[in-house]
Amino acid sequence: MRRTKLLPKGKNLVTLSPLIVVIIVLFLIPWLGLSEYLITFLILFFIFLTMTEMWNFLAGYCGFFSLGQGAFVGLAGYMLGVLTDFGWSTYIAILISGVVATTFAAVVSKPLFRIKGVYFAVGTLALTEMLRIFFTSWRPPWASPVTWGGAGIPIKATAYVSRVEVYYLALILALLSIFSLKVVLNSKLGLNVMAICDDESTALSCGIPTYRYKLYAFTLYAFFVGLAGATFYLYQGYIEPTGGFGVSWTLIPLMATIIGGLRSIDGPIAGALIVTILYLQLVRYLGLSLILQGIIVLIFVFVAPKGLKSIFEIIRKHFYLRSSKLLI
């Protein structure tokens, strides 16, 4: 049985034309002579968008409220640093970094899936903190006296990769994350994880192997978050435990999802755009940044729980009431 009604070929082309134009423009941007600041902004936007789409997928469609995004970002960033230090190709190292994040997610999934709700969130946060403590104290045999431990490690590949290459890497990653979610949510996997999210007991009684589908969703999330984390640290050129496993990696997609709206593929685009603007404006004021992020989250939670959609509805109702009074 078909779940979607296919549009005629001509209508499909008309519908997709604006999207195709936008994608072409995005691929041409590095060659338009734009400022370095704009290129940097777009790199961060694409990375944050990937993370937001994946967090929104996990929380909105799968029902897992994770506070441990930093675990996958940090692991991938460190793996990128180690592999490129040993002479691995940058792009292969990024791919392996995503696989390592996925493997870690698969390993910890068994105990994490035994707990739910706020306990799951606390469990993911605890795992991230454990990794931060481990990498803060661990110094491998090949480490130099001034690296590893709390000092972190340089990402040597950054010196050999241009800003344009990082831009395209981040852009392709963001497009792949959106495309993958659109495919997944219209597949058997998407339907099953949404059924599990709505009522896991009922899904299990209907014969759905809940653990298997939760594992698929969790590892998909971890893979893309790991790739995004590795891309970020390729751009930054350095990783240390406090930043790599920091709570900001959860706050960024959380705030972007709340702004854009949960259970939406397109909403996180607007949310990630706003968060990127705030990030670049407040990056020098860490304490102020965290306070402002908290205030924004609270405002949206209480005033606009559906994100920007709620705000548009409030504005629409306001103008509707005003026009009704004028007519009277």
Residue frames as qw, qx, qy, qz and C-alpha x, y, z in Angstrom:
[[0.000, 0.887, 0.461, 0.000, 0.00, 0.00, 0.00],
 [0.423, 0.454, -0.028, 0.784, 1.43, 3.36, -1.00],
 [0.355, -0.593, -0.456, 0.560, 1.93, 5.89, 1.77],
 [0.026, -0.579, 0.060, 0.813, 2.40, 8.88, -0.49],
 [0.621, 0.669, 0.406, -0.041, 0.71, 9.96, -3.68],
 [0.532, -0.120, 0.358, 0.758, 3.21, 10.65, -6.40],
 [0.248, 0.741, 0.070, -0.620, 2.86, 13.94, -8.21],
 [0.766, 0.614, 0.167, 0.089, 2.86, 14.06, -12.00],
 [0.757, 0.044, 0.072, 0.648, 6.31, 14.41, -13.51],
 [0.212, 0.652, 0.129, 0.717, 5.81, 18.06, -14.40],
 [0.480, -0.813, -0.069, -0.323, 4.59, 18.97, -10.92],
 [0.860, -0.367, -0.023, 0.354, 7.53, 17.12, -9.36],
 [0.592, 0.288, 0.078, 0.749, 9.92, 19.21, -11.43],
 [0.088, -0.758, -0.113, -0.636, 8.17, 22.46, -10.48],
 [0.703, -0.699, -0.086, -0.093, 8.22, 21.50, -6.80],
 [0.846, -0.275, 0.063, 0.452, 11.90, 20.57, -6.83],
 [0.507, 0.667, 0.076, 0.541, 13.14, 23.47, -8.97],
 [0.199, -0.903, 0.164, -0.343, 13.60, 26.00, -6.11],
 [0.813, -0.509, 0.273, 0.075, 15.43, 23.37, -4.05],
 [0.841, 0.237, 0.197, 0.445, 17.74, 22.51, -6.96],
 [0.268, 0.828, -0.019, 0.493, 18.52, 26.20, -7.49],
 [0.488, -0.822, 0.221, -0.194, 19.36, 26.66, -3.79],
 [0.894, -0.259, 0.279, 0.235, 21.68, 23.64, -3.81],
 [0.688, 0.504, 0.129, 0.505, 23.46, 24.87, -6.97],
 [0.008, -0.899, 0.106, -0.424, 23.94, 28.32, -5.40],
 [0.702, -0.665, 0.251, -0.038, 25.34, 26.75, -2.22],
 [0.886, -0.002, 0.258, 0.386, 27.88, 24.80, -4.27],
 [0.501, 0.653, 0.113, 0.557, 28.90, 27.97, -6.13],
 [0.343, -0.935, -0.085, -0.033, 29.28, 30.20, -3.05],
 [0.686, -0.502, 0.203, 0.485, 33.03, 29.59, -2.49],
 [0.527, 0.164, 0.430, 0.714, 33.71, 30.88, -6.02],
 [0.075, 0.860, 0.422, 0.277, 31.66, 34.06, -5.72],
 [0.363, 0.425, -0.234, 0.796, 34.37, 36.02, -3.92],
 [0.526, -0.751, -0.229, -0.327, 32.45, 36.27, -0.64],
 [0.138, -0.753, 0.496, -0.410, 34.13, 37.12, 2.65],
 [0.373, 0.181, -0.874, 0.252, 35.90, 34.57, 4.84],
 [0.295, -0.040, 0.595, -0.746, 33.43, 35.39, 7.60],
 [0.746, 0.168, -0.043, -0.643, 30.47, 34.28, 5.47],
 [0.670, 0.257, -0.691, -0.086, 32.26, 31.04, 4.49],
 [0.128, 0.156, -0.820, 0.535, 32.98, 30.38, 8.18],
 [0.513, 0.031, 0.341, -0.787, 29.37, 31.13, 9.05],
 [0.801, 0.202, -0.291, -0.484, 28.09, 28.65, 6.47],
 [0.481, 0.253, -0.823, 0.164, 30.54, 25.94, 7.56],
 [0.091, -0.049, 0.746, -0.658, 29.30, 26.21, 11.15],
 [0.629, 0.130, 0.097, -0.760, 25.69, 26.42, 9.98],
 [0.743, 0.212, -0.556, -0.307, 25.98, 23.18, 8.00],
 [0.342, 0.159, -0.852, 0.364, 27.68, 21.39, 10.90],
 [0.259, 0.033, 0.582, -0.770, 25.10, 22.60, 13.43],
 [0.687, 0.158, -0.168, -0.689, 22.30, 21.75, 11.01],
 [0.621, 0.159, -0.763, -0.083, 23.51, 18.15, 10.72],
 [0.156, 0.029, -0.810, 0.564, 23.68, 17.82, 14.51],
 [0.412, 0.096, 0.310, -0.851, 20.26, 19.42, 14.92],
 [0.706, 0.137, -0.430, -0.546, 18.59, 17.20, 12.33],
 [0.556, 0.078, -0.820, 0.112, 19.98, 14.11, 14.06],
 [0.002, 0.030, 0.697, -0.717, 19.09, 15.24, 17.58],
 [0.543, 0.117, 0.047, -0.830, 15.59, 16.15, 16.36],
 [0.686, 0.113, -0.641, -0.326, 15.29, 12.69, 14.79],
 [0.392, 0.025, -0.846, 0.361, 16.37, 10.96, 18.00],
 [0.086, 0.144, 0.582, -0.796, 14.22, 13.06, 20.35],
 [0.483, 0.219, 0.007, -0.848, 11.22, 13.87, 18.17],
 [0.735, 0.202, -0.449, -0.467, 10.74, 10.69, 16.18],
 [0.628, 0.097, -0.759, 0.143, 12.39, 8.07, 18.40],
 [0.632, -0.699, -0.202, -0.267, 11.60, 9.45, 21.86],
 [0.792, -0.210, -0.225, 0.527, 15.19, 9.49, 23.15],
 [0.057, -0.985, 0.030, -0.160, 16.06, 12.75, 24.89],
 [0.849, 0.023, -0.152, 0.506, 19.86, 12.58, 24.74],
 [0.197, -0.971, 0.127, 0.053, 22.17, 14.90, 26.67],
 [0.716, -0.415, 0.449, 0.338, 25.24, 12.99, 25.49],
 [0.672, 0.737, 0.058, 0.052, 25.85, 14.40, 22.03],
 [0.036, -0.883, 0.468, -0.013, 29.28, 15.51, 23.18],
 [0.742, -0.290, 0.600, 0.070, 30.34, 11.88, 23.60],
 [0.775, 0.418, 0.421, 0.220, 30.11, 11.23, 19.85],
 [0.294, 0.943, -0.082, 0.133, 31.51, 14.64, 18.88],
 [0.335, -0.798, 0.500, -0.008, 34.51, 14.26, 21.19],
 [0.793, -0.118, 0.580, 0.145, 35.26, 10.65, 20.23],
 [0.696, 0.622, 0.285, 0.218, 35.13, 11.49, 16.53],
 [0.117, 0.966, -0.202, 0.107, 37.30, 14.58, 17.00],
 [0.496, -0.638, 0.586, 0.059, 39.97, 12.66, 18.90],
 [0.818, 0.138, 0.531, 0.171, 39.89, 9.80, 16.40],
 [0.532, 0.827, 0.079, 0.163, 40.41, 12.29, 13.56],
 [0.119, -0.909, 0.395, -0.058, 43.39, 13.78, 15.40],
 [0.673, -0.388, 0.624, 0.086, 44.99, 10.39, 16.07],
 [0.800, 0.354, 0.455, 0.164, 44.49, 8.97, 12.57],
 [0.443, 0.877, -0.017, 0.186, 45.75, 12.05, 10.74],
 [0.334, -0.819, 0.466, 0.004, 48.71, 12.20, 13.16],
 [0.680, -0.210, 0.680, 0.177, 49.65, 8.72, 11.93],
 [0.058, -0.331, 0.618, 0.711, 49.39, 9.81, 8.30],
 [0.348, 0.442, 0.827, 0.018, 45.91, 8.60, 7.37],
 [0.065, 0.377, 0.472, 0.794, 44.00, 10.34, 4.60],
 [0.180, -0.010, 0.333, -0.926, 41.83, 13.12, 6.01],
 [0.636, -0.025, -0.234, -0.735, 38.61, 11.94, 4.40],
 [0.692, -0.059, -0.719, -0.017, 39.14, 8.30, 5.35],
 [0.246, 0.002, -0.663, 0.707, 39.93, 9.45, 8.90],
 [0.394, -0.049, 0.140, -0.907, 36.66, 11.41, 9.05],
 [0.746, -0.046, -0.473, -0.467, 34.70, 8.39, 7.84],
 [0.595, -0.033, -0.747, 0.295, 36.39, 6.13, 10.41],
 [0.022, -0.087, 0.478, -0.874, 35.67, 8.73, 13.10],
 [0.625, -0.082, -0.092, -0.771, 31.97, 8.40, 12.28],
 [0.776, -0.015, -0.617, -0.128, 32.25, 4.61, 12.42],
 [0.353, 0.068, -0.707, 0.609, 33.95, 4.80, 15.84],
 [0.325, -0.080, 0.290, -0.897, 31.12, 7.00, 17.15],
 [0.758, -0.026, -0.346, -0.552, 28.63, 4.49, 15.73],
 [0.656, 0.048, -0.732, 0.177, 30.44, 1.56, 17.36],
 [0.077, 0.082, -0.611, 0.783, 30.46, 3.33, 20.71],
 [0.554, -0.065, 0.041, -0.829, 26.72, 3.96, 20.39],
 [0.791, -0.001, -0.538, -0.290, 26.11, 0.28, 19.65],
 [0.478, 0.088, -0.751, 0.447, 28.20, -0.79, 22.67],
 [0.042, 0.018, 0.542, -0.839, 26.43, 1.49, 25.16],
 [0.487, -0.165, -0.364, -0.776, 22.95, 0.99, 23.68],
 [0.570, -0.232, -0.788, -0.016, 22.19, -2.16, 25.69],
 [0.307, -0.347, -0.620, 0.633, 22.39, -0.54, 29.15],
 [0.092, 0.103, 0.009, -0.990, 20.98, 2.79, 27.91],
 [0.452, -0.175, -0.566, -0.667, 17.86, 1.22, 26.40],
 [0.428, -0.334, -0.812, 0.214, 17.03, -0.32, 29.79],
 [0.132, -0.501, -0.421, 0.745, 16.32, 3.15, 31.16],
 [0.191, 0.643, 0.574, 0.471, 13.84, 5.71, 29.83],
 [0.144, -0.936, -0.289, -0.138, 12.87, 9.34, 30.02],
 [0.126, -0.940, 0.270, -0.169, 14.94, 11.54, 32.27],
 [0.769, -0.446, 0.437, 0.136, 17.06, 8.56, 33.33],
 [0.789, 0.392, 0.289, 0.375, 18.10, 7.99, 29.72],
 [0.227, 0.915, -0.042, 0.330, 19.06, 11.67, 29.44],
 [0.463, -0.799, 0.374, -0.084, 21.10, 11.52, 32.66],
 [0.889, -0.116, 0.391, 0.207, 22.72, 8.26, 31.52],
 [0.670, 0.600, 0.149, 0.412, 23.93, 9.79, 28.25],
 [0.037, -0.934, 0.191, -0.299, 25.23, 12.83, 30.12],
 [0.712, -0.587, 0.384, 0.020, 27.10, 10.57, 32.56],
 [0.878, 0.187, 0.289, 0.332, 28.75, 8.69, 29.68],
 [0.408, 0.814, -0.001, 0.412, 29.92, 11.96, 28.18],
 [0.328, -0.868, 0.299, -0.221, 31.37, 13.09, 31.49],
 [0.874, -0.296, 0.355, 0.149, 33.17, 9.76, 31.91],
 [0.759, 0.453, 0.182, 0.431, 34.79, 10.18, 28.51],
 [0.101, 0.919, -0.118, 0.363, 35.80, 13.75, 29.35],
 [0.594, -0.715, 0.362, -0.074, 37.48, 12.61, 32.57],
 [0.913, -0.007, 0.320, 0.254, 39.20, 9.72, 30.77],
 [0.627, 0.602, 0.111, 0.481, 40.66, 11.88, 28.00],
 [0.146, -0.936, 0.170, -0.272, 41.67, 14.55, 30.51],
 [0.625, -0.628, 0.462, -0.024, 43.84, 12.07, 32.43],
 [0.913, 0.118, 0.339, 0.191, 44.95, 9.69, 29.65],
 [0.123, 0.830, -0.438, -0.323, 48.28, 10.21, 27.92],
 [0.971, 0.239, 0.033, -0.008, 49.16, 7.55, 25.31],
 [0.782, -0.320, 0.242, 0.477, 52.75, 6.29, 24.90],
 [0.554, 0.364, 0.329, 0.673, 53.31, 8.25, 21.68],
 [0.063, -0.953, -0.285, -0.082, 52.14, 11.58, 23.15],
 [0.427, 0.486, -0.231, 0.727, 54.50, 14.55, 23.26],
 [0.329, -0.225, -0.596, 0.697, 55.11, 16.28, 26.62],
 [0.121, 0.177, 0.137, -0.967, 52.85, 19.22, 25.72],
 [0.528, -0.039, -0.447, -0.721, 49.88, 17.38, 24.21],
 [0.567, -0.278, -0.768, -0.112, 47.14, 15.02, 25.32],
 [0.265, -0.346, -0.647, 0.626, 45.68, 15.06, 28.80],
 [0.057, 0.787, 0.445, -0.424, 43.92, 18.31, 29.58],
 [0.103, -0.539, 0.320, 0.773, 45.97, 20.13, 26.94],
 [0.730, 0.559, 0.236, -0.316, 44.32, 18.27, 24.07],
 [0.621, -0.074, 0.579, 0.522, 45.81, 17.52, 20.67],
 [0.224, 0.532, -0.262, -0.774, 46.24, 19.42, 17.39],
 [0.785, 0.428, 0.442, -0.079, 44.46, 18.20, 14.26],
 [0.372, -0.419, 0.493, 0.665, 47.39, 18.14, 11.84],
 [0.398, 0.423, 0.715, 0.389, 45.16, 17.59, 8.82],
 [0.087, 0.899, 0.328, -0.275, 43.83, 21.15, 9.19],
 [0.211, -0.681, 0.354, 0.606, 47.10, 22.51, 7.81],
 [0.204, -0.126, 0.797, 0.554, 46.63, 20.54, 4.57],
 [0.141, 0.581, 0.788, 0.151, 42.92, 21.13, 3.96],
 [0.052, 0.213, 0.132, 0.967, 41.63, 24.40, 2.56],
 [0.294, 0.220, 0.475, -0.800, 38.65, 26.28, 3.92],
 [0.582, 0.236, -0.343, -0.698, 36.80, 25.57, 0.67],
 [0.459, 0.068, -0.883, -0.076, 37.27, 21.80, 1.15],
 [0.020, -0.172, -0.788, 0.591, 35.86, 22.02, 4.67],
 [0.426, 0.243, 0.077, -0.868, 32.94, 24.06, 3.30],
 [0.616, 0.163, -0.575, -0.513, 32.05, 21.40, 0.74],
 [0.327, 0.000, -0.919, 0.222, 32.49, 18.63, 3.29],
 [0.141, 0.219, 0.612, -0.747, 30.10, 20.36, 5.72],
 [0.510, 0.255, -0.146, -0.808, 27.60, 21.16, 2.94],
 [0.558, 0.113, -0.762, -0.309, 27.52, 17.59, 1.62],
 [0.186, -0.078, -0.882, 0.426, 27.17, 16.25, 5.16],
 [0.308, 0.239, 0.389, -0.835, 24.18, 18.53, 5.86],
 [0.595, 0.239, -0.365, -0.675, 22.48, 17.56, 2.59],
 [0.462, 0.083, -0.882, -0.049, 23.10, 13.87, 3.26],
 [0.016, 0.114, 0.783, -0.612, 21.66, 14.14, 6.77],
 [0.481, 0.272, 0.166, -0.817, 18.44, 15.76, 5.50],
 [0.612, 0.253, -0.570, -0.486, 18.11, 13.34, 2.58],
 [0.299, 0.079, -0.934, 0.179, 18.79, 10.33, 4.83],
 [0.201, 0.178, 0.670, -0.692, 16.13, 11.37, 7.32],
 [0.581, 0.288, -0.090, -0.756, 13.56, 11.95, 4.58],
 [0.576, 0.198, -0.751, -0.256, 14.26, 8.44, 3.27],
 [0.179, 0.024, -0.896, 0.407, 14.32, 6.85, 6.73],
 [0.317, 0.169, 0.491, -0.794, 11.10, 8.47, 7.94],
 [0.704, 0.293, -0.145, -0.631, 9.25, 7.14, 4.89],
 [0.480, 0.275, -0.830, -0.072, 10.72, 3.65, 5.29],
 [0.772, -0.355, -0.520, -0.085, 9.88, 0.68, 7.47],
 [0.528, -0.049, -0.472, 0.704, 12.56, 1.80, 9.92],
 [0.068, -0.215, 0.109, -0.968, 10.97, 5.23, 10.33],
 [0.633, -0.356, -0.342, -0.596, 7.45, 3.88, 10.76],
 [0.778, -0.260, -0.551, 0.152, 8.62, 1.36, 13.35],
 [0.400, -0.013, -0.427, 0.811, 10.66, 3.81, 15.44],
 [0.271, -0.272, -0.012, -0.923, 7.74, 6.25, 15.46],
 [0.749, -0.344, -0.451, -0.343, 5.45, 3.43, 16.58],
 [0.681, -0.163, -0.533, 0.475, 7.93, 2.58, 19.34],
 [0.131, 0.169, -0.230, 0.950, 8.09, 6.26, 20.33],
 [0.496, -0.348, -0.198, -0.770, 4.29, 6.46, 20.59],
 [0.805, -0.358, 0.266, -0.391, 3.86, 3.23, 22.59],
 [0.157, 0.517, -0.840, -0.046, 6.72, 0.75, 22.91],
 [0.445, -0.032, 0.836, -0.320, 4.63, -1.91, 24.67],
 [0.713, 0.503, 0.278, -0.402, 2.03, -1.91, 21.90],
 [0.460, 0.695, -0.496, -0.241, 4.75, -1.99, 19.24],
 [0.089, -0.385, 0.913, -0.099, 6.37, -4.98, 20.94],
 [0.571, 0.180, 0.712, -0.366, 3.04, -6.79, 21.19],
 [0.678, 0.633, 0.020, -0.372, 2.56, -6.22, 17.44],
 [0.934, 0.111, 0.212, 0.264, 5.76, -8.14, 16.76],
 [0.357, 0.873, -0.200, 0.264, 8.10, -5.19, 16.15],
 [0.810, -0.136, -0.272, 0.502, 11.65, -6.02, 17.37],
 [0.139, -0.983, -0.109, -0.054, 11.94, -2.82, 19.39],
 [0.588, -0.634, 0.283, 0.415, 15.56, -3.17, 20.48],
 [0.634, 0.151, 0.489, 0.580, 16.76, -3.73, 16.91],
 [0.247, 0.777, 0.365, 0.449, 14.98, -0.67, 15.52],
 [0.343, -0.936, 0.003, 0.079, 16.05, 1.52, 18.42],
 [0.676, -0.384, 0.369, 0.510, 19.62, 0.38, 17.79],
 [0.517, 0.455, 0.455, 0.565, 19.35, 1.26, 14.09],
 [0.005, 0.933, 0.232, 0.276, 18.06, 4.74, 14.93],
 [0.529, -0.814, 0.121, 0.206, 20.62, 5.36, 17.68],
 [0.682, -0.198, 0.414, 0.570, 23.58, 4.30, 15.54],
 [0.395, 0.655, 0.399, 0.506, 22.37, 6.37, 12.57],
 [0.218, -0.967, -0.088, -0.097, 22.21, 9.38, 14.88],
 [0.640, -0.633, 0.268, 0.343, 25.69, 8.67, 16.28],
 [0.697, 0.188, 0.411, 0.556, 27.23, 8.20, 12.82],
 [0.263, 0.779, 0.266, 0.503, 26.13, 11.59, 11.50],
 [0.386, -0.921, 0.032, -0.033, 26.91, 13.38, 14.76],
 [0.755, -0.377, 0.307, 0.439, 30.38, 11.81, 14.69],
 [0.568, 0.420, 0.364, 0.607, 30.94, 12.96, 11.11],
 [0.013, -0.920, -0.173, -0.351, 29.77, 16.46, 12.03],
 [0.592, -0.780, 0.126, 0.156, 32.06, 16.52, 15.07],
 [0.744, -0.103, 0.347, 0.562, 35.07, 15.39, 13.03],
 [0.382, 0.658, 0.326, 0.561, 34.30, 18.06, 10.40],
 [0.255, -0.954, -0.075, -0.135, 34.08, 20.74, 13.09],
 [0.635, -0.661, 0.269, 0.297, 37.46, 19.84, 14.54],
 [0.673, 0.251, 0.368, 0.590, 38.98, 19.63, 11.08],
 [0.135, 0.852, 0.213, 0.458, 37.82, 23.24, 10.72],
 [0.443, -0.891, 0.057, -0.076, 38.98, 24.27, 14.21],
 [0.551, 0.613, -0.492, 0.281, 42.34, 22.47, 14.11],
 [0.114, 0.316, -0.751, 0.568, 42.50, 21.53, 17.78],
 [0.701, -0.442, -0.412, -0.379, 40.53, 19.47, 20.30],
 [0.077, 0.296, -0.737, 0.603, 40.70, 19.27, 24.09],
 [0.180, -0.278, -0.935, 0.127, 38.51, 17.29, 26.53],
 [0.090, 0.445, 0.500, -0.737, 36.47, 20.14, 28.02],
 [0.373, 0.420, -0.197, -0.804, 35.39, 21.47, 24.64],
 [0.294, 0.153, -0.854, -0.400, 35.23, 18.14, 22.82],
 [0.308, -0.334, -0.890, 0.044, 32.94, 16.52, 25.39],
 [0.040, 0.048, 0.322, -0.945, 31.29, 19.75, 26.50],
 [0.256, 0.507, 0.736, -0.368, 27.61, 20.33, 27.22],
 [0.244, 0.551, -0.136, -0.786, 27.45, 22.91, 24.43],
 [0.131, 0.136, -0.848, -0.495, 27.25, 20.07, 21.89],
 [0.019, -0.460, -0.884, 0.077, 23.90, 19.20, 23.43],
 [0.057, 0.642, 0.343, -0.683, 22.71, 22.77, 23.97],
 [0.076, 0.342, -0.454, -0.819, 23.29, 23.78, 20.34],
 [0.219, -0.154, -0.830, -0.490, 20.99, 21.17, 18.72],
 [0.119, -0.508, -0.781, 0.343, 18.58, 21.32, 21.66],
 [0.062, 0.577, 0.178, -0.795, 18.08, 25.06, 21.26],
 [0.160, 0.232, -0.577, -0.767, 17.93, 24.84, 17.46],
 [0.165, -0.277, -0.924, -0.205, 15.31, 22.09, 17.66],
 [0.053, -0.591, -0.628, 0.503, 13.19, 24.02, 20.17],
 [0.102, 0.506, -0.099, -0.851, 13.36, 27.12, 17.96],
 [0.234, 0.182, -0.693, -0.657, 12.62, 25.26, 14.74],
 [0.787, -0.057, 0.068, -0.611, 10.12, 22.84, 16.19],
 [0.406, -0.255, 0.876, -0.060, 10.26, 19.19, 17.20],
 [0.584, 0.303, 0.752, 0.027, 9.29, 16.44, 14.75],
 [0.473, 0.852, 0.072, -0.214, 10.11, 18.50, 11.70],
 [0.797, 0.109, 0.242, 0.543, 12.75, 18.10, 9.00],
 [0.328, 0.679, 0.172, 0.633, 12.56, 21.70, 7.79],
 [0.409, -0.895, -0.128, -0.127, 12.21, 23.42, 11.19],
 [0.750, -0.474, 0.102, 0.450, 15.79, 22.69, 12.32],
 [0.552, 0.423, 0.209, 0.687, 17.09, 24.63, 9.30],
 [0.104, -0.836, -0.093, -0.530, 15.68, 27.88, 10.72],
 [0.717, -0.697, 0.000, 0.017, 16.71, 26.88, 14.23],
 [0.817, -0.113, 0.124, 0.552, 20.29, 26.08, 13.21],
 [0.357, 0.630, 0.149, 0.674, 20.52, 29.38, 11.33],
 [0.340, -0.862, -0.022, -0.376, 19.54, 31.38, 14.42],
 [0.829, -0.522, 0.083, 0.182, 21.83, 29.36, 16.69],
 [0.747, 0.204, 0.110, 0.623, 24.79, 29.86, 14.34],
 [0.101, 0.781, 0.053, 0.614, 24.27, 33.62, 14.41],
 [0.589, -0.779, 0.063, -0.208, 24.19, 33.58, 18.22],
 [0.914, -0.209, 0.066, 0.343, 27.22, 31.28, 18.40],
 [0.606, 0.385, 0.058, 0.694, 29.41, 33.57, 16.31],
 [0.091, -0.799, -0.023, -0.594, 28.26, 36.71, 18.12],
 [0.616, -0.698, 0.182, -0.316, 28.72, 35.29, 21.62],
 [0.919, 0.115, -0.314, 0.211, 31.60, 32.83, 21.17],
 [0.366, 0.451, -0.439, 0.686, 33.95, 35.14, 23.09],
 [0.361, -0.368, 0.395, -0.760, 31.57, 35.37, 26.05],
 [0.365, -0.039, -0.928, -0.061, 31.09, 31.76, 27.15],
 [0.014, -0.283, -0.754, 0.592, 29.19, 32.53, 30.37],
 [0.354, 0.368, 0.078, -0.856, 26.90, 35.06, 28.68],
 [0.416, 0.176, -0.705, -0.546, 26.34, 32.67, 25.79],
 [0.248, -0.162, -0.948, 0.113, 25.14, 29.86, 28.06],
 [0.116, 0.374, 0.552, -0.736, 22.86, 32.21, 30.01],
 [0.395, 0.349, -0.198, -0.826, 21.32, 33.61, 26.83],
 [0.377, 0.059, -0.856, -0.347, 20.82, 30.12, 25.39],
 [0.108, -0.265, -0.883, 0.372, 19.04, 29.09, 28.57],
 [0.240, 0.410, 0.292, -0.830, 16.76, 32.14, 28.45],
 [0.417, 0.268, -0.499, -0.711, 15.89, 31.52, 24.78],
 [0.292, -0.068, -0.950, -0.085, 15.08, 27.86, 25.50],
 [0.015, 0.361, 0.736, -0.572, 12.79, 28.84, 28.40],
 [0.317, 0.377, -0.007, -0.870, 11.01, 31.48, 26.32],
 [0.456, 0.166, -0.670, -0.561, 10.26, 29.02, 23.53],
 [0.206, -0.131, -0.957, 0.156, 9.26, 26.23, 25.93],
 [0.048, 0.456, 0.660, -0.595, 6.68, 28.40, 27.72],
 [0.291, 0.559, 0.034, -0.775, 5.61, 30.86, 25.01],
 [0.644, 0.497, -0.355, -0.460, 6.10, 28.93, 21.76],
 [0.691, -0.290, 0.659, -0.069, 6.30, 25.19, 22.51],
 [0.823, 0.412, 0.378, 0.096, 6.02, 24.34, 18.80],
 [0.557, -0.125, 0.294, 0.767, 8.93, 26.62, 17.93],
 [0.001, -0.180, 0.247, 0.952, 8.68, 29.24, 15.22],
 [0.195, -0.369, -0.787, -0.454, 5.43, 27.65, 14.08],
 [0.276, -0.644, -0.633, 0.328, 3.85, 28.74, 17.38],
 [0.163, -0.461, -0.034, 0.872, 5.08, 32.30, 16.90],
 [0.080, -0.042, -0.585, -0.806, 3.66, 32.45, 13.38],
 [0.257, -0.518, -0.800, -0.160, 0.34, 31.13, 14.71],
 [0.251, -0.620, -0.431, 0.606, 0.29, 33.82, 17.44],
 [0.061, -0.306, 0.235, 0.921, 1.02, 36.54, 14.86],
 [0.144, -0.225, -0.753, -0.602, -1.61, 35.17, 12.48],
 [0.262, -0.614, -0.736, 0.111, -4.25, 35.08, 15.24],
 [0.205, -0.529, -0.214, 0.795, -3.32, 38.61, 16.31],
 [0.060, 0.170, -0.404, -0.897, -3.79, 40.02, 12.79],
 [0.206, -0.360, -0.838, -0.354, -6.93, 37.94, 12.31],
 [0.230, -0.638, -0.624, 0.387, -8.46, 39.41, 15.47],
 [0.105, -0.456, 0.016, 0.884, -7.48, 42.94, 14.47],
 [0.118, -0.017, -0.623, -0.773, -8.97, 42.54, 11.00],
 [0.221, -0.491, -0.839, -0.081, -12.15, 41.07, 12.51],
 [0.176, -0.625, -0.431, 0.626, -12.55, 44.08, 14.82],
 [0.022, -0.302, 0.276, 0.912, -12.02, 46.48, 11.92],
 [0.164, -0.227, -0.786, -0.551, -14.72, 44.73, 9.91],
 [0.230, -0.613, -0.728, 0.205, -17.11, 45.00, 12.85]]
